[in-house]
Amino acid sequence: MKEKKSLLKNPSFQSILTSLICIVLGLLIGYIVLLMINPAGAGDAIKTILLNFLTRSSSAARAKALGNTLAKTAPLLMCALSICFCYKVGLFNIGAPGQYEAGACIGLYAAIAWHTPWFVSLILAAIAGAVVGSISGALKAYRNVNEVISGIMLNWIILYLTNTILGGKKTKDIASPYTMKLGSAGHVKIPSAGLNTLFANNKTVTIAIPLAILFAILIWVILSKTKFGYELRATGFNKEAAKYAGMKEKQNIIVTLAIGGALAGIGAAFLFLTGYQEWSTTQNSVPAMGFNGIAATFLGGLHPIGTIFASFFIQSITDGGALINKSVYPSQISDLISSIIIYLCGFVLFFKFAINNWISKKDKGGPNVNDVPVKDDAAKAEGGEK
């Protein structure tokens, strides 16, 4: 019993438990919605959303579908890390979609127009995202402009700027004048390094997947184990106190959002430099990848390592939602479940309070053999005095 209680008191275990509670409640509400639409196939639909690639008929098809999910998990993880890193420093980087767009713009343009090596395109995408992030950082540091407001505005500015830049680049290698995608022999894609053979020769599986995991570990080390990370977190907790302690609080804010922007820009490069997806220069909505990163971040307990598993789960149910019977159910049901989960993540502190309150009541209400002799001794002492 004591071991069970000590486990429940562990903050890390509580974070995992509350995340699981959010997932279960989100899936339950999603299932209720499916029942309201059509009860007959609701069970199969929620099962398909959950199992995703496991619903494929053959092992090769399952491996290939898993590879597709992992290929899209890498950019989602990078966007989630972008938001997580900034949030740890007290900043809400809702401008991650715009930084993601900037990375896609410069990364694709460099690869298609200049035929740069994949790692050069990756670095340029990171720089582009960092520049956009630093704009919000500078506005926050020197003019106290809320990073949420400037981030949202930049999301749309960068979207249309990206469409303009990529739309003006005409090459014989693209499928249509309205899309940009790596395809010709001259375009250097991110290498697979043999990983594709593990997933039924799926060419979309590249080293972007392990690189994204390495970035998550690196961010955890920076935030938790370095002086630089400590100063950033101190600035986020109290900017004035950090200034009083001799830290460069304005510089830290700009650097934080620049790093967040670089991570999001790399995420875009991880997707578009594999040739898995094309950029449509006629799109008029901000890519969902950056916003999905918010769900993955909070579901992961605002921890870089937890974000790895949360990103895979979010992407998996998103892909699973695309496999349900669309003549009966909307594929957006998985987006609804993700939205409910992120909403419930706002109650994580409440869940933790409820768990700790329950533990406290159990501790106080349970029998304590050590209390009996003390009371007896007190009674004898009182009787002796009388």
N, C-alpha and C positions, 0 to 999 in steps of 0.2 A: 504493500500500500504506500509506504514511504517513497519507494522508487518511482511509483506511478505519479505521485504528487510532485516529486522533484522534477520529473520529466515535463509535467504540465507547467511548472514554474519557469522552465527554460525559455528565454525570449525567442530563440531560433525555432524551437518546436512550436511555440505559440504562433509564430509567423506562418509556418507551414500549415498548421491546423486551420488558422483563419482563412488562408488562401483556399484550402480544400473546402471549407464551408461556403465561401463565395462561389466556387465552381459548382458545387452540388446544388445550391439554391438557384444559380443561374440556369443550369440544365433543367432543373425541375420547373422553373417558370417557362422556359422554352418549350418543354414538353406539354405544359398546360396550353400554351398558345397553339401548338400543333394539334392538340385534341380539339380545340375550339374550331380550327379550320376544317379538319377531317379526322374523326376519331379512328377510322378504319386503319389508316396507315401511319398513325402517329408513332407507334412503337418502332416500326422499321425505319422511319425517318430519323428519329433521335439516335437510333443505333448506328445508322449510316454516318451521321454527323460525328459521333464519337469515334467510330472505328476508322473512318476515312479510308486509307490505303488497304486496310485489312479486309475490306469488302470486295476487293478485286478477286477475280476467279482463279488466276494462276499466280504462282510464286514470282514469275518474271514481271507480271503486271503489277504485283504488289511492290516489288523492289523498285520498279520504275516510278510508280506513284509516290513512294516514300522519298525517292530522290528529288522529285519535283517539290514536295513539301519542304524538304531540307534546303533546297535552292532558294525558296522564298522565305525561309526562316532566317537565313543569314542577314539579308537587309533589314528584316523586321527587328532582329536582335540588335543591330547597330543603331536603329532609330530608338529602340527602347533604352539602350545604354546612353544615348545622347540625352534623353529626358532624365534618366536616373542620375547621371553624373551631375547635371545642373540642379536637380532637385535636392541632392545631397548638400549642395552649396547654397540652398535657400532660394533657388531660381526655378521658375516653371517655364521650361523651354517649349512652349507651344508653337514656336517658330521652326521646329524640326522639319515639318513638311517643306517649307521654303528652302531650308538648307539641303534637304534631300533633292529638291528640284535643281538647285544650283549644281550639286554634284553630278546629277544626271546630264545636265546641259554641257558642262565643261568636259566631263569624262567621255561622253559620246562624241562631242565635237572633235576633241583631240584624237580619238581613236579613228574616226571616219575621215576627217579632213587632213590630219597630219600623219596618220598611221603610226602613232606613237606606241611603244611597248606598253603592255598592260599595266605594269607597275608605275610607269610615268603617268598614264591616264588616271590611275588610282590616286596618285599623289596630287595631281591637278584637281581631281574631284574633291579631295579632302581640303585643299586650299580654298576652293570655291565655297564650300560649306562653311569653312572657318571665317571667311570674309563676311558672309551674310550673318553669321552668328555674332561676330564682333560689332556689327552695326547696332544690333539690339543691345549688346553689352555696353557700347560707348554711350548710347542714349540713356541707358539705365544709370551708368556711373556718373556722367557729367550733367545730365538734365533730369535725372530721376523719372524718366519715362518708363512706365511699367512694361516689363519685357513681354507680357502677354499681349498688350495692345500693339506694340511695335512688331512682335512676331507674327501676329495675325495679318497685319497690313503687308508685311514683307512676303508672306506666303503667296498672296495674289500677285504682287508686283513681280516676284521671281517667276511665277507660273507663266505669265504672259511674256515676260522677257525671254524665258526659255523657249516658248513657242516661236517667238520672233527669230531668235538666233538659229535654232535648229530648222525652222521652216525656210530660212533663207539659204540653207546649205543643200544644194541640189547635186546629187551624184547618181551615177548609173547603177550603183549597188543597192539602192533602197527600193523596196517593193512598190511604194507609191510616193507621190510628192508630199504626202501628209504624215509620213511615218519615218522614224529614224531607228535603224537596227543594225547591229553588226552582222555582216553576212559574207562579205567577199574574202578571198584568200589574203588580201592585204590588210585586213583588220585583225589585230592581235587581241585575242580573247584571253580571259583569265584561264590559266591551264588547269586541267583536271588532275594531273600528276597520278593517273591511274585510279583515282577514286571512282570514276564513272563505271569501271568494271564491276564494282561491288553492287551497283544498282542497275543491272541489266543494260549496261553500256549507255546509260543516260548521260548525254553530253552536257546537260545543265548542271551536273554535279561537279563542282570544281573545288579548288583549295580555298575558295571564299568561305566555305562552311567551317573548316577548322580555324581559319584566320579570325572569323567572328568570335569563336569561343576563346581564342587567345586574347582578343581585345577585351572580352569580359573579365578575364582573369587579371589582365593588366590594369583595368580600371579599378578593380577591387584592391589590388596592391597599392596603387597610387593613393586612393582615398583612405585606406586603412593603415598603411605601413610606412608612409613617407611624410616628411616635414611639409612638403609642398601640398599634399592632400589635407594635412591638418590645418594649414593656413587658409586653404580654400573653404573648408568646413567652418572654421572659426569666423571667417568673413560672412558666411551665410547665416550663422547663428546671431551675430551681432556686429554689424558693420562698424558702428562707432567704437565698440570695445576693441575690435581688430585694429582700427586706426590708432587708438590709444596705445596699443601694444606694439606699435611700430610696423604693422603690416600695411602693405600697399593695397588698401581695400578696393580702390577704383580699378587698379590694374588686375586684381584678382577676379573682379566681376567680368571684365572684358575677356580675360584669358579663359574663364570658365565657359562662357557662351561660345567662344571661338573653338574650344575643344569639343563642346557639344555639337557645334556646326560641322566640324571635321568628321566626327563619328557618323553623323547623318549623311554627309556627302559620300563617305566611303560606303555606306549602306546602299546608296543608289548605284554606285559603281559595281558593287557586288552583284547587283541584279542585271543591269543593262550591259555590262562588259562581258557577260557570259553569253549574250545573244538570246537569252531566254525570253525576253520581253522587248517590245518595241515602244518607242515614245511617240504618241500621237500629238502632232503639233496643232490639232484642232480641239483638243480637250479643254474644257472650260471649268473643270472642278479640280480642287487640290487633291493630289494622290492620297489615298487612304493609309498608305504605309506609315506615314509619320504619326497620324492619329492613333493607329493601331498600336504603335509603340507605347502610348500612354497606358493602354490596357495591360500590355505585357509588363510594363514597369511596375505598376501597382499590384498586379497579380503576383509578381515575383517578390513581393515584400520590400520593394525599393532596395533590393540587394543585387549587385551585378551577377552573382552566380545564380540566384533564384530566377533572374530574368532570362537566363538561357532556357530553362525548362518552361517558363511561362510563355516565351515567344514561340516555342515549338507547339505548345498546346493551342495557343490562339490561332496559329497558322494551320494547324491540323484540323480544327473544327471549322475554320473558314473554307478549307478545301473540301471537307466532308459535306458542308452545306451545298456545295456545287454539284454533289452527286445524288441528291435526293430527287424525287419525282417532281419536276418543275411544273408539270401540268396540274398538280394539286397544291404543292407548297412552294412558296417563294424561296429562292436560294439565299435571300438576305436574312433568313431565320438564324443563320450562324452569326451574322453581324448583330442581330438582336441579342443573342445569348452573350456575345462578347460585351455588348453595351451594358447589359444587366450586371455582368460580372464586375465590370469596372465601377459601376454605380455602387454595388455592394462593397467594393474595396474601400469606399469612403467610410464604411462602418467597421473597418478593421479595429480601430481603437476601441469601439464599443464592444466588439466581440472579445477582445483581449481583457477589457474591464470586466465583462461578464464571467470569463474564465477565472480571472484572479479573485473575483468576488466569491465565486463558488468554492474555490480552493480555501479561501479565508474562512468561510462559514464551516467547511468541513473540518478545518483545523481547530476551530473554536468549539464546535459541537461534538467532536469525537472524544471518547474517554481518555483521560490522562491519568495513569496510575500514580504518577509522581505527585498529583495534587492531594491524594488521600492522606498520606502521612503528614503532610504539612498542616492540613486542617485539623487532624487529631492532635498534633503537637501544640497547635495554637489553642485548642480547646482545653488541653491539660494545663497549659500555662495559665490560661484565663481562670481555670478552677483553682489553681494553686494560689493565685493572687487573691481570689476571693476568700 
